[in-house]
Amino acid sequence: MEYKINSLIEQANNEEETIKKIELYCEISKELEYYDINSSFDFAVKGYSLSKKVNYIDGVTECLYRKGRCTWLKGDYNKSIDILNKAIIVAEKNNLYKNQVEIYNNLGNVYVSLVNYDKAYNYYLKALKVEEDNYFTSYKYIILNNIGIIYSELGNYEKSLEYYFRSQMESEAVKNEKFVSIPLINIASVYNNQKKYGKAFDYTNKSLIICEKYNDKIGIAHAYNSFSEINLNQNKKKEALKNLKNALKVAKEVGSKDFEVKILLEINKILMEEKAFIEIFDNLQQALTIYNEEEKDSQVAEIYKQYAFIYEEIGKCEVAYKYLKKYIDIEKKILNTDTEERLKSINLLYKSEEARKENEIFQLKNVELKRKKEELEKAYNNIRIISEIGKNIISTTNIGKILSQIYSHINKLMDSFVFGIGIYDEENQKIYNEFFIEDNKRQKKRIIDLNDPKSYTAWCMRNRKKIFISNQDLEYKQYVEEKSFYTLGEKTKSLIYCPLIVEKKLVGVITVQSLKENAFNTNTVDIIEALSSYIAIAIKNAQKSEALSKEIKEKEEAQTKLVSLNSKLLNLSQIDGLTGVANRRRFDDFLDDVWNICRRKNTVLSVAIIDIDFFKEYNDNYGHILGDYIIKVVAKTLDSTLVRNSDLIARYGGDEFIAVMPDTDIDGIKNICTKMIENINQLNIEHRFSKISNKLTLSIGAACIIPDSDECIEKFLQRADIALYKAKAAGRNRLTIFSEEIGG
């Protein structure tokens, strides 16, 4: 990903542009967390600062979450908890449900890292509840995987596999292949613990393939670590050490300090058996440099333990005792906390499972008691039709098709002389009756103000409550100042209005009306409410789809501009600013390429170094402005002399140029260079301070070669330079081609 964001978005001049920039910061931060945590954190900090500046609450929340997540990935758990707690306060206050799920889930991750499983489990349950309450399941597969981790840590491998496989299936169902690598590596870990090494290896390999495909460096490091654990269980220490070192290399690249220390300590366990004390001491020093004693008790304890063992091995018992005492002190503290936390976790899981079973039994009994036998057939039919409508409308993102499909089914369920759906424009506080049908005829679109005191639609939206009227003549005063009829002919008597809400945000309203009194009952209201959930989600999806299509188009246009800009920048980086011909960098690359081509083809290659005679005297007497002009004129003349696209003229130094001519022998280069000298002479540029002429002249040294493995570019250029020296010594204004006699 391109880090230089200013090449993608120009300096923000207004609030809208600033918000776009914030959203891009968040997007980049999310992408970078897989292979550059520190840069990911930096982008989150930038986004947070901008969001605070323009009071963009969504940005503040998202950037706080990203900061907290990066801090967790770097291993600073206490700081991560502080940041995420600030984020959840903002998310809850502003009803940002998607952010709440992300934050609760990540708090669970932090507490798993701290081996506090009861808190972790509680946060995962909170995340699931927010999703269920707001009718979306965007993170379900992530949370299922994380609950699986808790069961695995508690030794319940069968239960953990159940959650991991569910997570894998959920992520595959939503086509998130990148995430699939995580449950796969966790499944491998369980199989390794169960000594099913073949399965463990296969699942690790599957995870690694996905991680490499998406350049997920954290995932790659975990895969190598998984391979090493399998190797160690099979007593393959050499292979284990190799995989651990691969994991360490990737962990350092991505900046995952916690994981880096873990790997260093695992490497040391193998090195201890080989008594590789120097390397062990180096690893321990790296680990201690990373960790702070107060924040990383369990890891620091392991470091002290290894120090004690090594010092004992080399006979320094007093030093070994000092580290052993430090280790024991920390272990006592950890043991008490760890035992208590594990018991709490097991008890919590047991109680939660029992409560869930009891709740299911209660619900079943309650449904059975309330359900009347004579309503079964009708209820089943209604549910089937609602389900059919729901599937049809959720499967399309075209709002027009959604509304037409709903109307085609609604008359199967109730008497609907009038049926309408309004779409809410929050920014303008208006409701647009996009779809309004009376007696099977589509009516013109109406616009209703949210604060209209005479509108049932406006009342329903303002109060976020349904309206159920059996006789409008008697009941209208509960809702509006005067009776309101949208119909063109006969007036409706029975009305239902229901708000369309997704994630606690209004998206619109649905109404069904009849000419008859008491046309609807509580069953009808229930059906409309059930349908409203599907309709709200379908409309929201359609709106998101339209917004996404627009965003994709904008990004594609931005990407096209970026590619064009990068192409221009590449060209500029290879062109000499004064003369417009190739610069030294372009010359080096070009010569390297044609050298290799000529060597493979066994063909001749020629170069010529061109020097303006007595140019220093010209500059000193005519001035630098005229001097620069002369260099540009000479460059243009030399470039026009080379007529083949395969040749190159480049500025070699201050007043020196160099020509590269593949497939050009001695006769060819002689003709070309002679033409260069003649073309400059024909310009008749005055040079009264030249020692050989009263006009500007050139000296050229050239060399030819058929490149082979015994030759090198440096010697080749040196020959052309020697030839130039000979041309100057012979009186200048001439060409000299290198020969062995000259070189000698």
N, C-alpha and C positions, 0 to 999 in steps of 0.2 A: 504494500500500500504506500502511496505517495504521502510522505510526512509533511511536505511543505504545503500547508493548507492554503496559503495565499495564492498559490498557482491554481487552485480550484475555485476559491471564492475571493472576490476582491474585498478591499476594506469596506466593512459594513457602514453604510451611511444613514440607515434608519433602523427602526425597531424590527421590522419584518426581516431585513437582511441579517440583522444580528441573531435573530431566532434561528434562521436557516444555518448560520455559522455554528451556533450552539449545538444544534441537532447533528451537524456533521462531526463536531468534536466528539460527541457521544458515540456516534457510529464508528469513528476511527478508534476510540478508546476500547470499544467492545471487540473490534477486530484484532487489535494489538495484544490483548491480554493472553493470547495463545502463544505468542513468541517474543514479546518485549513488554514485560509488566511495567517497568519503570516509565517507558514512553506512554503506555496506556494510562498510568496514573497522572502523568503530566497533562495529557489532553483532558482528563476529567477535571483537573484543577483549573485549567483555562476555561472550560465550559462553565464551571461553577462560578468563577469570577464574573464572566459575562452575564450569566443568568441573574446574579444578584444585582448587577448594575442596571439591568432593564426590568427587574422584578418579574422574571419569567419563572413562575412556580414549577411548571413541568420540568424545565431545565435544571432548576435548583435540586429537585428531588432526584432526577435521573443521574445527575453528576455526583451528588452525595452518595448514591448507591454505587456508582462506578468507583468512586474513591475508596469506599468501604470494602468493596470486593477486591480491588487491587491490593489493598493493605493486607487483607486476609491471605491472598495468594503469595504475598511476600513474606508471610509468617508473623506479622505483627498483630496478634489476635486482640489484645486489649484495645489498641487504637482502632482496630476495625469495628469492634463492638460500639465504641463511642460514636464513630461516624455513622454507622448504620442506625443507631438509636435516634440520632438527629434526623436522619432521612425518614424513618417511619413516622415520626411526629408530624412532619410536613405532609407526607402521603396521606395519613389518616385525616388530618385537618382539612385537606382539600379533596377528599374522596377519590384519590388516584389509586384505583384498585389494582391495576397491572403492576404499578410500582410496589404496592404493599406486598403482593405475592413474591416479587423478586427479592425484596428486602427481608421478609420473614424467612424465605428459603435460605438466603445467604447467612442470616443469623444462626439458623440451624447448622449450616456448614461450619461456622466458626466454633460453635459449641461442640460439634463432633471432633474438631481438631483439638479442643481443650478436654476431650474425654468426658464431657458433661452431657450424657445422652438424654437425660430426662428433659433438660431445657431444649436440646436440639429437636427431640421428638415433638415437643409442644409447639415449637416454631413451625415445623413442617405441617402439623395439623392445622395451624392458623392459616398457612398459605393455601392449603387445600380448601379450607372453609371459605376463604375470600373468593376463590375461583368458583366454587359451587354456588355461592350466594349471588354471584354476578354473571352466571351463565357463560363462562368461558373456561377452556382447559388448556391454555397455551403452555403452562409449565408443569402439567400433571406428570409427564414422563420424567422430568428432572427430579421432582419431589419423590416419586416412587423409587427412583434410583437411590436417593439420599436416605430414605427409610430403610432400604435394603442394606446400606452401609452400617446402620445402627444394629440391625439384626446380626450382621456378619461379625461386628466387633464384640457382640455379646455371645458369639459362638453358636447361634441358631442358623446353621448354614442352609438348611432346607427352606426356611422362611426367607432368608436373604435371597436365595436363588429365585424364589417365587416373585419377589419384588423386582429383581434385576431383569428377569425375562419379561415381566409386565412393562417395565420401563423401555426395554428394547422394542417391544411390539408397538407401544404408544408412539415412540419417536420415529419408527419406520412408517407408522400410519400417517403421521403429519409430514413425512418426507424430510426429516431433519437428520440426514446421514451423518453429518459432522458430530452430533451428540451421541450417535449409536456407539461410537468408540468407547464411551465411558462405561455403560453397563457391560459391554463386552470385556473390558479389562477387569471389572469387578467380578464377573462370572468366572474369568480365568483364575482370579485369586482364590475364590471359593473352591474350585476344582483342585487347585494346588494344595490347599489345606486338607482336602479329602484324599490326597495322594493320587488323583486321577490326572497324571502328568501329561498324557497325550491330549486330553481335552483342554487342559490349562494352556498348553503350548499353542493349540489351534486357535483358541479364543484370543490369546495375546497377539498372535500374528494377524488375525482379522482386525483387531483394534489398531495395530501399528500401520497397516495398509491405509486405513481411513485417515489416521492422524497425518501420515506423510502426504496424502492426497490434498489435505487442507492446510498443510504446514502448521499443524497444531503441536508446537514444540513441547508444551507441558505434557500433552498426551504421549508424544514420542518418548520423553524421558521416563514416564510411568511404564510404558511398554517395555523398554530396556530393563527397568528395575524388575518388572514381572518375570522377564526371561531369566534374570539372575536368581530370583527366588526359586524358580523351577529348577535351575541348574544346581543350586545349593542342596535342595531336597534330594537330588539325584547324585550328590557328591561330585559334581563336575565343577570343581573350583576354578579351574583355568577359564572355562567359558563364562562362569559367573562373574569373575573379576573383569573380563573384557566387556560384558554387558553393563556392569556397574560404572565402568569408566566412560562408556558411551552415554549413559544416563547423566553422569556428572557433567560432562561437557555440555549437553543440551540444557541442563538445569542452570548452569552458569550463564549461558547465552540468554536465557529467558528471564533471569533474575529472581528465581524462586529459591530464596535463601533457606527456608525451612527444609525443603526437599533436598537442597544441596548438602546441608549438614547431615541429614539422614543417610544419604548415599556415602558421604565421607566416612561415617562411622561403620557402615556395612563393609566398605572396602577394607577398613582397618581390621575387622574381624578375620578376614581372609589373610591379610598381610601378617597378622600376629603368628599364625602357624608357620609362616615362612621366615619369621624373625626379621622382617624388613623394617627395622626400627627407625631409620632416618625418614623414610617415606611416611611412616605412621606418625612421627612427631610433627612432620610438616602438615599432614591432614588435620591433626588435632589443633594445631595452631590456627589453621584456616577456620575451623569450626568455632573455636573460642572467639575469634575476631568477629564472627558473624553474630554470635548470640550474646544476649544480656542475661545475667544470672537471675534477676528478679522475674523476668518474663518467660523464661524457657527452662523451668525446673527439670523436667524429665530429660530433655536433650543434654543440658549441662551436666546432669548426673551421669549420663552415659559417657560423656567426655572425660569427667574426673575418674570414672571407673577404669577407662582405658589407659589414662595417664598412670594410675596406680599400678596397673598390671605391667606396663612397660618399664617403669622405674624399678619395680621388683625384679623383673627379668634381667636388667643390667646391673643389679646389685646396689642400687641407691635406695635402701629400705626406708630411711627417714623421710625422703621426699615422697616415696610411695605411700607411707602412712599418712602424710598430710593430705594427699589427694583422696585416699580411701576414707578418711574421716569426713571430708567434704561430701563425698559420694553418699555415705551412710546417713548424714544429716538430711540431705535432700530426699533420699529414698524414704525415710521415716515419714516425712511430711507428705510425700506423694501417696504412700501406701494408705494412710488414714483417709485422705481425700478420695482416692480412687475407689476404695472398697465401699465407702458411703455412697458415692455417685452411682456405681454399678448396681447396688441394691435398689436405689431409688428408680433407676431406669427400668429394671426388671419389674418392679412393683407397679410402676406407671403403665408399662405395656400391658401387664396382666389386667389391671383395672380398666384400661381403655378398651381392651378386647371384650371383657365381660359386659361393660356398659353398652357396647355396640350390639352384642347379641341380645341383651335384654330389650334394647330399644326396638330392634327388628321384630321381636316376638310381640311386643306391645302394639306396634303399628299394625301387624297382621291381624291381631285379635280385634283391634279397634275398627279396622276396615270391614272385617267380617260382620261385626255387630251392627254397623251403621248401614251397610249395603242392603237394599231391598231387592228381593228376588225379581219383582216385575220390572226393575230398572236395568237389569243386567244386559239384556239384548240391546236396548237403546243406547246405553252407555258405551258398550263395546263398539257399536256402529259409529257413534260420534267420535270416539277415540281413533278409530281406523281412518275416518275422513280427515280429522285434524292432523294425524300423523302423515297422511298422504299429502295434505296441503303443506305441512311443515317441510317435508323432504323436497317437494317440488320448488318451493320458494327459496329455500336455503341453498339449493344447488345452482341458482343463477345470480348474477350480480347486476342484471339489467332491471332497474326499478320499474320500468313500464311492464315488462313481462311478469314481474312479481305481483303487481297490482291486478293485472288481468287474470292470472292464475287463481288468486284469492277469490275474485268475484265469480269465476266459473264454478267454484265449489260451494260458495256460501249459501246458495239457495237450497242445497241439499240438507242443510242443517237448520234453517229457520226462515221465517217470512221476512224477506228483506226488500221492501218496495224501494227503500233508499239505502244505498251503501256508499260509504266514502272513507278515504284515507287522506289525512293531511300531513305534510312534512314540515318540521319545525326549523326555522332559521334563527338560531340563538343570537347571532350577531345583530340582526335587525329586529328581533323580538316579533317576528311575523310567523303565521301558520299559512302554508300554501296548500289549498285543497287540490292537489295534483290529480286526484282520481275521485270523481263524484258521479254516481250513477243514480238516476231516478227512472223507475219503470223501464229498466233495460236500455236507457238512453244516456250516453255520456254527456255531462254538463260542462260548461265553461269553467276554467280554473278561477277560484276565488282566493282572495288574500284577506286574512283576518288578523287584526292587531291583538297581541297577547293580552292587552288590558281592556279589550272591548267588553263593557258590562252587559251587553245584550246577547253575547255569544256563548252557547253551550261549549263549543270547542275551546274558547279562551278560558272558561271556568275550569274545564277538565284539565287543561294544560297547567294553568296557574296553581291549582291545588293538588295536582298529581293524583287525582282520585277519579274513579269511574262515576258515571251518571246512569242511573237506572230509573226510567219514568214509564209508568203504565198508562197514565192519562195526563197528557201535557196540559190540558186546560186546568187541572186541579193542582199540579205539582211544579209548574215552571218556576214559581217564586222562590223555591229553595236554591235556584241556581242563577237566574237572570232577572233583569228588571222587567222585561216584557216578553211575551211569547215570540219565538223566533221560528220562522218557517223558511227553509231553503227550497222547498218544492215549488214547482211552477204551477201545478194543478191542485189536486186535493191535498189537504194538510195532514201531516202525520200526527198520530196520537201516542204511539209507544216509541221510546227512544233508548238507545244504549250508546254511551260514549266511553271509551277506555283509552288512557294514555299509553303510548308506546315508549318503553324505558329500557335502556341497555346500560349496564354498569352504572346505574343510578343517574344516567343522563337522559333527558328527554330527546326523542328523535321524531315524535309525531303523535297522531291520534287516529283512532278508528271509530266509525259510527255505523250503526245499523238502525233503521227506522221502519215502522209499519203504520199503515193507515188505520189499523184496528187498535182498540183499547185492549190492554192486558195481553198483548200479542207475545210478550216474552216472559220467561220465568227465571228462577235462579240457575237452572240448568243452562239456559241460553247465555246468561251472564258469564257463567263458568267457561263456556265454550269460547266466547269472545275474549275472555282474559287469557285462556290457553293459547288461542290464535295470536293474541297481541304479542306474546313472548316470541313466537316464531317470526311474526312480521317485523317486530322491532329489530331482531338480530339480522334478518334478511336486508332490511333497509340500511342498517348500519354497515353491513358487509358491502352492500352496493356502493354506499358513499365512500367507504374506505377504498374499494376497488377503483372508483373514479379518481380519487385523490392519489392512489398509488400509480395508476396509469399516467397521470399528469406528472408525478414525481419522477417516474422512470424516464419519461420523455425528456424532462429537464436535465436529468443526470446524463442521459445519452448525449444530449446537446453539449453539456459541460465537458463530457469525456472527449467528444470530437474536437472541441476547442483546445482541450489540454493536449491531445495528441499532436494537433497542428502546432501548438506553441512549443512543445518539446522538440518537434522536428526542426523548428526555426532556431531554437536554442542550441541544438546539436550542430546545426550548420554554422552558427555564429562562433561556437567554441572551436571550430576548425578553420576559421578564416582570419587572416591577418587584418587587424583593424584599420591600418593605414592604406594598404595597397589593394585589398580585396582579393588577393590570391591566397592560396593555402598557407597556413602557418606551420611552425616547426612541429607541433603536435600531429597535425594532419600528415606532414611529410614522413615522420617516423612510422606512423601506422601504415601509410601507403607503401613505403619502401619495404617494410617487413612483409607485407602481403605479396608484393610482386616478386620479391626475392624467393619466397617459398614456392610460388607458382613457376617461376623460371627454373628453379632447381628440380621440381617434379617433371617439367616438360623438357629439361635439358636444352633450354633456349637462352639466347644472349640477353644481357641486361646492361644498359648504359646509364651513367650519371654525368652531369656537368655542373661544376661549381662556378658561378658567374660573379665577378667582382667589378664594381664601378671604379674605374681608374681615378686615383687622387680625389676621392670623394670627400675626404676630410678637408682638403684645401678648398673644395667647392663650398662646403658648409661654412667654413670659417670666414670666407670672403663674401659669399652671396647671402648668407643667413640661413637659419634653420627652416624658415617658411618655404623658401625656394628649394632648399634641400629636400624637404618632405615631398614637395611637388615633383621634383626630378625622380625620386624613388618610385612614386606612383606611375609616372610616365614610363619609366624603364620596365616596371612590373607588367604594365598593360602591353607593352611592345613584345616582351618575352613571351607572355601568355598567348598572344595572337600568333606568334611564330610556331608554337606547337599546335598542329591542326588535328592530331588524333585524340580521341576521348580517352585512350589508354595512357596518355602521357600526363605528366604533372609538373607544374612550375610552382615553387614555394619560396617564401622569404626565409632565408637561412640564418641571417644575422642582420646587423644594422644596414649595411649597403651590399650585402651578399645575397644571392639567390641560388637556388639549386633546381636543376631539371632532372626528372626521372623518366627514362624512356625504355620500356620493355620491348623485346624483339627488335632492337636497333643495334646494328653492328658498327664497326669503326667507320666505314664509309658513310653510313646513315648519320651517325652523330657528328661527323665532320661537316656534312652538308648543313645540318640543322644549326649547329653552333656558328658556322661561318655566316649563315643567314641572320642569326641574332646580332652578330657584330656589325654586319652591313646595315641592318635595319636601324640600329642605334646611330651609326655614322650618318645615315640619310636624314635623321632628325635635325642635324646641324645645331645641336644645343651648345651654346657658347660656354667655354670653360677656359678663360684666359690664364688660370692659375695651374693648369695641367703642365706637367714637365715634358710631355711628349706630343701635345697637339693643342690647338686653340679651341677644340670642341670636345664634347663628352665622348669617352670611349670605354670599351669593355675588355677585360681579360678573362679567359675561360680555361679551366682545367678539367679534362674529361677522362673517364676510364670506362672500359668495357670488360665484361666477365660473363662466363657461364657458371652460375653458382653451383657449388657441390659441397659435400660434407666437410671438406678440408678448408673451405674458405669461410669468412665471416663478414658481416656487413661493415664492421668497424674498419677492417683492413681495406675493403673496397673503397670506402669514403676517403681513407687516408691516401690512397693512390690518386684519386681525383684532386685532393688537396695538394699533393706533391706536384702534380701536373700544373696546377694553378700557380704554385710558387715558381716553377720553371718558366711559365708564360710571362710572369712579372719580371723575372730576372733577365729575360730575353728582350725586354723593351716594352712590354705591355701592348694593348690593342691587338691581341692575337689569341689564337687557340692553340693549346698544347694537349695532346692525348698521351696518357701514361703508357710507357713501355718499360720493359725490364731494364733497358739501358738507362732510361731516365731515373728509375727507382734506385738503381745501383749508384 
